[in-house]
Amino acid sequence: MAAQHPPAGRAAWGREGPLRGADVGQGGPIGRSPTGRPAQRRLVPRLLPTRGAALLLVALGLQQVEGRCVFNRTQEFCLCYRLTEQSAGSVIQCLAASTVEFQGGDLEKYADFPVQELDDSTIDMLGTLEIRKIIFSDLVVPEVLLARVLRFFSYTRVQEMVFESCSFVGRSSWADMDGRILPIVSLRFHNVTAPELRGRELDLSPLGRWLGALRELSVTASRLDALPCALGRALGALRSLDLARNSLGDAGLAAALCRGSFPQLRVLSLQHNNLTSFRAVCGTVGLLGELRHLDLSHNALSAGTASSSCRWPDTLRVLNLSSAGLDQVLTPLPPDLEVLDLSSNRLRTVAVSLRSLRALFLSHNALPAAPSVRGCPALLTLHVDNNLIAELPRDVGNLRDVTAAGNPFNCSCSGAGAVQALAAAGCLGRGWPQGYVCRAPARYRGVMLRDVPTSVLQCSPAAVLAPVCTVLALLCVAAGLLWCRGVRPRCQRGPGRGQDDCGSAERL
């Protein structure tokens, strides 16, 4: 559980605002129940105050230990820390916030609260709230209470709901949610504990209509080792799925991504999931016909058995294989990749031929030389920083963004000149010039590569002296010819006097 006082900075500064993105709903008018507003009135816990606009917030904020709500108007963030019945009135100031967080406590004591009716005016008030994101952190949440409260969100405009470091206890039938659609399109769980999902398909079936409209789901660092196939099939509109830092393994992943599951999925993160077989993952992910972005980083991947079928989705454009313990590039790679991340591995050679590849990340490997990019004619970005590269080639094709900081550069005239030429062309990105330091020759060790002289006179004096000597020689020849032409007329016999002059010269 949380400490008795809010952590430094959170009450004052809050968190980032609601999600915004192409795959997450941007809000809009939120309707009533699917059939319009029913004639009968809804139910809500009796303990709640009668101030209608704060009903829902107070219901979610009642705690055991003294606390209060703090509103940061600049960030439109409100933190409610361990509210009591006496301090629950401070939740009123959260009505103007776009993000509200309820932090700390145990809700089990409220699991069996009776409920009372919620009138139409209160429903209208809930629909006027500006809250778009609600965070629950460091809470013990009875599932039966969550099932009762969640349905009231159908009257709000909340788009994102987050559970951090929460423990879910007990089980509920979720019957009150049957047929309801919530405005919530983004649902995140981080570091949570909950009863196992396997075998609960019937319990969760009343959530089907809402789950079918969900766009973004994140379950991270929650020791998840299985995801029911039926859940994937229910999430028919899901665009982004983040399952990072769990324990699915190859078998758990294959069970979760069954045929017909996640039909609209675009982005899938599986980092830190004990995955081992590259080809097995390929065969499983191949069922996701709309997938564009796949993150397999931080898994100890090997090639796997050649007998495993492997066909990547034709739509896959971004593949992250960083920190995967690779000492060679695994194949096959998706043929139409545009971004490939192989950083933080043990690669010594890289030879890829992908005609659509636009960005290749190879930082923190053991490459002794920059890889050839001839097989990637569309490549614009190449990151090779922190390898064992001594020199970069002068000809980098169409590259526009090159980073090579942290390499042991040989600052010979050719080596330093090539890097300086890239810098002059505006191709060097992050790390220039501070990250480019000479390792050799000895006279330049520790010197920034930018400061190494690479003029022709410094690097190739013979190339300068040879033409100079040639010019001087030509000038001497020309001068000799001119002198001869000037002297020869004096020795020639002129009319009436030439013979006497030459004879006089001879007599002398």
N, C-alpha and C positions, 0 to 999 in steps of 0.2 A: 504493500500500500504506500501511498505517497506520504511525505513528511507533513508536519502540522502547519507549515507556512508555504506559500507559493514559491517555486523555484525562482531564483534571480532572473529577471529579464522577461519571464513569460507573461506575468500580469501586466507589465508595463508596455511590452512591445508586441506580444502576441505572436501569431504565425502568419504564413503566407495566405493570401486570399483564396477565393474559390478557384477551382480548376477552370482553365479556358483552353479550348483546342478544337480542332476540326472534328474529332471523334467524340467530344463530350457535348451534351446538349447545352445550349446557351440560354436556356430559360424561356419564359413566355407565359402566357396565361395558363394557370393550373386549374383544371376542372374539379368538379365535385366527384362523387362516386360515379362509376361507369354509367349509371342510369339517371344521373342528375341528382339533385338533392332530395332524399326520401322525406316523406311526410313525418315519420317518427323521428325522435331526437336521439342523438348518439349518447354514449356513456363515457364517463371519465371518473378517475378516483375521487372519492368524496373529500379527501383531505385537502384538495387543491383550493386556493383562494378563488373568489368569484371574479377577480379581474380577468376578463376573458382573454385579452391578448397575451397574457403571461401564463395562461393555464398550462400549455404544453411544456414550456420551459421549466416551470416550477415542478411539474410532475417528474421531470427527468433530473432535477437538481437536488431533491431532498436528501440530506446526508445526516450523519451522526455527530460530526465534530463542527465546532463553530467555524464559520467561513463567510465569504461574501463574494459579490461579483464586482469586477473591475473592468471598466470600459475604456478602451483606447480609441478616441474619436478619429485620430489621424488614420489609423489602420482599419477602422471599423471592426475591431476585434474585441470580444468580451470574454473574459475568463471568470467562470464561477467555480470557486474553490471550496469544496466541502460545505455546502449550504445546510443550514438547519431550518426548522420551521420558523424560528424567530427571525433569521436573516434572509429568508427566501424572498422577501419583498424587494431586495436589491436587484433581483433579476429583471425588474422593470426597465432598468437602464440598458439592458441588452436588446431591447426591441428595435433600436436603430442600427444594430450591428449587422454586418453581412456574414461574419463568422463568430460562432459561439462555441466555447469549450467548457464542458463539465468535467471537473477533475477530482478524483479521489473519493473513496468511500465504498460502502457495501449496501447494495440495494435489496438483499435477500429479505430483510424485514418487511419490505413492502410488496412481496410477491403475492400475498393473499388479500390485498386491500379490496374492499367492495367498491363498486363503481356507481356513479350517478349519471344523470342525463346531461348531455351537452346541447345547449340550444343553438338555434340557427344564427343568432347574432354573434355568438362566440366563434362559430365556424367562419363567418364573414371576417371577423377580426383576425383569425389565424391566416386567412388568405391575403391580408394586407401587410404581414410582416416582411421585412427586407432580408431576412436570414436566408442565405444560400448554402451555407456549410455548417455542419454541427460535428463536433469532436467529442468523443467520450474517452477519457484516459484514466488509468489506474482505478478501475471500477470492478466490482463483482456484480455481474448482471444475471439475474434469474431469467431463463429463456421465456418463461411464462409471462413475466412482466414486459419483456421486450415485445412479445407477440401482441400484447394489449396496446402498448403505446405506439408501436410502429404504424398502426392503421391511421392514427391521427395526422400523420405526415401527409396524407392524401389531401388535406385541406391547406397545406402550406406550399411555399415555393422553394423548399430546400432541394438542392440538386446533388449535394455531396455529403456523405456520411462516413465518418472515420472512427474506428475503434483501435485505440493504442494501449497495449499492456493491460488488457481487460481479461477477466475470467468469466466465461459463460457456464452457468450451472443449471442442472435440471433439464427437462424436456417439455415441449409444448406441441400441441397439434396444429397450431397456426390457423385454426379454422376461421378466426375473425378476419384473416387476410384474404379469404377466398374471393377471387374475382376482382380484387382491388388493383388499381394502378397507382403507383407513387411517382411523384416528380423526381425522385432520386435516381440519377443516371450513373453516378459514380459511387462505388462502395469499396472501402479499404479497411483491411484488418492487418495490424502489425503487432507481432509478439503477443498473440492471444492464445488462450487455452479454451477448448470446447469439447463436448462429447463427440465421439467419432461419427463421421457423416455416413459411413457405409451402413446400409440397411435402413436408412431413414427417408427413402424416397417418398413413401406414403405420407409421412409427417410433413414433409416440405412441399408437397404437391399444391396446397392452397396458395403458395407463393408464385406459382407458375406464371400468372399473367404479368406480375411485376418483373420477375426475373427475365421474362421474354423481351422486356423493353430496356433492360440494363445495358449500358454502353461500356462501362469500365469497371473491372473487378481486380482487386489486389489482395492477396493473402500471403504475407511475407513473414519470415522468421517465426513461424508458428508450428513447427515440427509436423507439418502436414506430410503424410506418407501415402495418401490415397485421395482421389477425387472421384465421386460416383459418375459413371458414364451418363446416367440420366440427367445429372445436373448440367453437364456440357450440352446435352441436347436441348435442355430448357432455356439455355442462354443463347437464344437464336439471334439476338441483335448485338451481342458483345463484340466490341472492336479491339479492346486492349485487355490482356490478362497477364498479371504479374504474380508469379509463384516463386520468387527468388528466396533463397535461404530456407529451403525446406528439405525434405528427405524422400522425394518421390522415387528416385532411382529409375532405371530403364523400365522395369516392370510396372511400377506405379504410373509412369508417364503413358505407357501403352494402354493401360486400363482407362486412364482419364480421357485420352484423345481417341476415343473409339469412333467408328464410322458414324457420321451424322452429327457429331458434337461440334460446337463452336463454328457454325457454317459461315459466319461473317467476320471471323477473327483476323485482324491485321497485324497486331503487335503481340509477341509472346516472349516473356522473360523467364528463363529457366536457370539462371545463374545459381551456383551453390546448391545443387540438388542431387549430388551423388550419381550423376550420369557417367557412364563409362564407355559405351559403345557408340561411336560416331555413326556407323551404318544403321544401327538399331534406331537411334534417334531420327535419322533421316527417313527411315521407313515409316515411323510413327507420325512424324510431322507432315509427311507427304499427303496425309489425309486432309490437311487444312488447305482447302483450295483457294483461299483469299489471302493467305499469309504473306506479309511484305517484310516484316522485321523480326528476326529471331536472335535472342541473346542466349548463348550457351557458355558464357564465360565462367571461370572458376569451377569447372568440372574436370576431373582427371580423365580426359578422353583418349581413347585409342581407336585404331582403325575398325576393330570389330571383325567378325567373320565375313569372308567374301560371299558366303551364301545368303547373307541378309539382303533382302531387296531394298533398294535405295533409289528413290526418285523424289527429288525435292519439288515443292510446289512451283509451278511455272511463274508465279507472281512474286517469289522471294527476291528481294532486292538488297537487303541489309543483313549481314551475318557477322555476329561477334563471337570469335573464338579466342579471345584474350585470356591469359592466365589459365590455360587448359593443359599445361604440362607437355606441350607438343615439341618434339624434336624433328618433326617433318610436317609438311603441309598435307593434311588429310584430304583424300579424294573419295568420291567425286564432289566437286564444289558446284553449287547452283550455277547454271550456265549464264544466267542473265544478271548476276550480281552487279550492283553499282557501288557498294561499300563493303569492304572486307577488313576486319580488325583481327590481326594476328599478334598483337603486342603482348609483351610480358610472357613469352614462351622461351624455348631453348633452341630456336631455329638457327642453323648455320648457312643454309641455302634456301632460297625462295625462287621458284620458277612457276609463275602462274600465267595462264593465257586466257584472259576474259575480255572480250571485245567491248563489253559495256561498262567495265569497271572504271569508276571515276575517283575513288579514294581508297588507298591502301595504307594501313597502319601497321608498322613493323617495329615500333619502339621497344626498347628493353629486350632485345634478343642477343644473339652472339654472331651476328653477320660480320664477316671480315671484309665485305665489299658491298657496295650498293647494288641492289638487284637490277637486272635488266628489265626495262619497261616496254620492250618492243612488242611483246604479246598483248599489251594493254593499250591500244591506240587512243582510247578516250580518257586515259588517266590524267587527272589534274592535280591530285593531292597525294604526296608521298611523305610519310613520317618514318624516319629511320634513326631518331635520336637514341643515345645510350646503347650503341652497339660497339663493334670493334673496327669500324670503318676508318681507314687512314686518309683516303682521298675520295672526292666526288668527281664524277665525269663532267666535262664541260657541256656535253650535249645531253640535255634532259628532255628532249622531245617537247611535248605540249604541257609539261608540268608548270603549274602556276603557284603551287604552295608546297615548299620543301622544308622540312625541319630535320636537322642532323646534329643538334647540340649534344654535348656529352660524349663525343667520339674522340679517340686518340689520334688527332690529326697529324699527318706528316706535312709540315709547313715548308716543303721544298717549293721552288718557284712554280712548278706545275700544279702541285697540290693546293697551295694557298691561292694561286691565281684562279683556279677553277671555282673555288668557293667565293672568292671576292667577285668574280664575274656573275655568279648567281645572285649575290647580294645586290650588285649594281643593277641587275635586271629586275629587282623587286620580287624575286622568287623565294627568298628565305623568310620563313615565318617565325614562330615562337623560338626564343632563345638567342637570336642574333642581336648584338655580337658577343654578349657576355658568356654564352654557353659554348663558344667555339674557341678552344684553347689548344695551343700546339703541344704535342708530345715529343716530336722530333722535327728537325735535327737538334742537337744538344744546345746550340746557341739560341734557339728560340723556345726552349722548353718553358712552359708556363706563361708564354706571351699570347695575348689575344690574337687570333688569326688575322683579324682586321688590320693589325698594326705591322704585319710582316711586309717589307718592301718587295714588290713584284714588278718593278719597272724593268724595261729591256736592258738598260745599262747595268742594273744590279744583277739581273738573272743571266743575261747572255752578253757579256762584254765583247766577245769575239764577233757576235753578230753586228755589233756597232762598229768595231775597229776595222773589220774587213772592208765595208763600203767606204769608210773614210780613207783607208790606205789606197784603195782603188782610185778614188777621186784625186788624191794627191799625186799618184803616179801619172794619171792622165794630164794633170796640170803641168807636171814637169816635162812631159813629152811635148805638150803644146808650146811651152815656153822655149824649148830647144829648137823646135821648128821655126818659131818666129825669129829667134836669134840668128839662125843660119840664113834666113831670107834677108835679114838686115845687113849682114856682113858680106855676102857674096857679091853684090854690085860694086863694092869698092875694088875688088880684084879683077873685075872685067875691064877690057881695053875700050876706052872711050874715044871718040873722034878727035884727032889732033893732039891728045894728051895722054891717052891711056897707056901707050907703049912706054913713054918717058917715065910716067909714074911708076909702073911695075918694075922698069929697068932700074930706076933710082932705088926702089925697095930692095931689088936684088943686090945692087952694089952696096947698099948699106949692110 
